[in-house]
Amino acid sequence: MATRMVLIRHGDTGYPTGTFVGTTDVGLAEGAAEKARRLGEKLRGENINALYTSSMKRARETGKSIGNALGINPSERLSGLNEIDFGRWEMKWWEDVKRENPRDFLKRKQDIWRYSGHGVESWGKVRDRAMPVIEDLLTRHEGETFAIVSHGVTIRIIHAVLLGLSEEEVNSMRYPFLVTLFFKKDGDKIELEKVWCEDE
């Protein structure tokens, strides 16, 4: 029997698109918990029997709402699935960082898997802490369906590693708040079954 992993981005934090919200431990915006609860109701037919979150507040709050709808308490808070650390760029506007640090901004774009200037965590470091968690859960829940609430950049990286995608391919995907990716693992083969977005 195949193993299914449902990977969910947390709900809206209220910060505008383009803000580097990484390790700053913000909660959900008003109304976001209710949207997460509605997602949980939609997930009832997916036979989810375990739910995990990162250790960050916005993921925990999202997981609590989803879990309430599913009748499941989140099992663990997994810090390996926390959002990327943007270092000294944390909570700054994307365009401001690009204007103030054009050379470093370009360096990161050219080698995002290794760039770590200004205290920014590289994609490679996120991969190295997140993927052992994913591999453990896939083994622990072999033949079952489980769900994880994590973060935008972290989910991009997990998605890229699982399917062997390039940065360009991953960035062409939509990762809005509450995006829900369904992965199926059958033997050594992993595929993306479907993607749900909140506005669909």
C-alpha positions in Angstrom: 0.0 0.0 0.0 1.3 3.5 -0.9 2.2 6.1 1.7 0.7 9.5 1.3 2.1 12.8 2.7 -0.1 15.9 2.8 2.1 19.0 3.0 0.3 22.2 4.0 1.6 25.8 4.2 0.4 27.6 7.3 -2.4 30.3 7.1 -2.1 34.0 6.4 0.0 36.0 8.9 -1.2 39.4 7.7 2.2 40.5 6.4 2.3 41.7 2.8 3.7 39.5 0.0 7.3 40.4 -0.4 8.2 40.6 3.3 10.9 38.3 4.5 9.0 36.5 7.3 11.2 33.6 8.3 12.2 32.7 11.9 10.3 35.7 13.4 7.6 33.8 15.3 4.4 35.5 14.2 0.9 34.1 14.6 -2.0 34.0 12.2 -3.9 37.0 11.0 -7.6 37.5 12.0 -9.8 35.0 10.2 -6.9 32.7 9.1 -7.7 30.1 11.8 -11.2 29.8 10.4 -9.9 29.3 6.9 -7.6 26.5 8.2 -10.6 24.9 9.9 -12.4 24.8 6.6 -9.4 23.2 5.0 -9.5 20.6 7.7 -13.1 19.9 6.9 -12.2 19.5 3.2 -9.5 17.0 4.2 -11.8 14.7 6.1 -12.1 12.4 3.1 -8.4 11.9 2.8 -8.1 9.4 5.6 -5.4 11.3 7.5 -4.4 9.5 10.7 -1.5 11.7 11.9 -0.8 15.4 11.9 2.5 17.3 12.5 3.5 20.9 12.6 6.7 22.9 12.7 7.5 24.4 16.1 6.6 27.9 15.0 3.4 29.7 16.2 1.8 30.2 12.8 2.2 26.5 11.9 1.0 25.4 15.3 -2.1 27.6 15.1 -2.9 26.3 11.6 -2.4 22.7 12.7 -4.7 23.2 15.7 -7.5 24.4 13.5 -7.0 21.7 10.9 -6.7 19.1 13.7 -9.9 20.2 15.3 -11.8 19.7 12.1 -10.2 16.3 11.6 -10.5 15.1 15.2 -6.7 14.8 15.4 -4.3 16.4 17.8 -1.0 17.4 16.2 1.5 14.7 17.3 4.8 16.6 17.4 6.2 20.1 16.8 9.2 19.5 14.5 11.8 22.3 14.5 13.5 20.7 11.5 10.5 21.9 9.4 10.7 25.5 10.6 10.9 28.3 8.1 14.2 29.5 6.6 16.2 32.1 8.6 16.5 35.3 6.6 19.2 36.7 9.0 19.6 40.4 8.9 17.0 40.6 6.1 14.3 39.2 8.5 11.0 41.2 8.4 12.3 43.6 5.7 10.6 44.3 2.4 12.0 42.3 -0.5 12.4 45.4 -2.7 14.3 47.3 0.1 16.7 44.5 0.5 17.2 44.3 -3.3 17.9 48.1 -3.4 20.2 48.2 -0.3 22.2 45.0 -1.1 22.0 44.5 -4.9 25.2 42.4 -5.1 24.3 40.0 -2.3 20.7 39.8 -3.6 22.1 38.7 -7.0 24.6 36.3 -5.4 21.7 34.6 -3.5 19.7 34.3 -6.7 22.6 32.8 -8.6 23.4 30.2 -5.9 20.4 29.9 -3.6 21.4 26.5 -2.3 24.6 27.7 -0.8 24.2 31.5 -0.3 24.5 32.4 3.5 25.5 36.1 3.5 23.9 38.5 6.0 23.1 35.6 8.3 20.7 34.2 5.7 20.2 30.4 5.9 21.0 28.7 2.6 18.5 26.4 0.9 21.0 23.7 1.4 21.0 24.0 5.2 17.2 24.0 5.2 17.3 20.8 3.1 19.8 19.2 5.5 17.6 19.8 8.5 14.2 19.2 6.9 14.7 16.1 4.7 15.7 13.7 7.6 12.4 14.6 9.3 10.5 13.9 6.1 12.3 10.6 5.5 11.6 9.6 9.1 7.9 10.3 8.8 7.6 8.5 5.5 9.1 5.5 7.1 7.1 5.8 10.3 3.8 6.0 8.5 4.5 3.5 5.7 1.2 2.6 4.1 -0.7 5.4 5.9 -1.6 9.0 5.2 -0.2 11.8 7.3 -0.2 15.6 7.2 2.4 18.3 8.0 1.9 22.0 8.4 5.1 23.9 7.5 6.2 27.0 5.7 6.6 28.5 2.2 10.3 28.2 1.5 10.7 25.0 3.5 7.9 23.4 1.4 9.5 24.6 -1.8 12.7 22.9 -0.8 11.1 19.6 0.2 9.1 19.6 -3.0 12.3 20.2 -5.1 14.2 17.4 -3.3 11.5 14.8 -3.4 10.8 15.2 -7.1 14.3 16.3 -8.3 13.1 19.7 -9.5 15.1 22.7 -10.4 14.7 26.0 -8.6 13.0 27.4 -11.7 10.5 24.6 -11.8 9.7 25.0 -8.1 9.4 28.8 -8.4 6.8 28.3 -11.2 4.5 26.6 -8.7 2.0 28.5 -6.6 2.7 28.3 -2.8 0.0 30.6 -1.3 -1.2 30.4 2.3 -2.8 27.0 3.0 -1.6 25.5 -0.3 -1.9 21.7 0.1 0.4 19.3 -1.7 -0.4 15.6 -1.8 2.6 13.3 -2.3 2.4 9.6 -2.9 5.3 7.2 -2.2 5.0 3.7 -3.7 8.2 1.8 -3.2 11.0 4.1 -4.2 8.8 6.2 -6.5 7.4 9.5 -5.2 5.0 11.6 -7.2 2.8 14.7 -6.6 -0.8 13.5 -6.8 -2.6 16.9 -6.7 -2.4 20.4 -5.3 -5.1 22.4 -3.6 -5.1 26.1 -3.2 -7.4 28.0 -0.9 -9.1 30.0 -3.6 -10.0 26.9 -5.7 
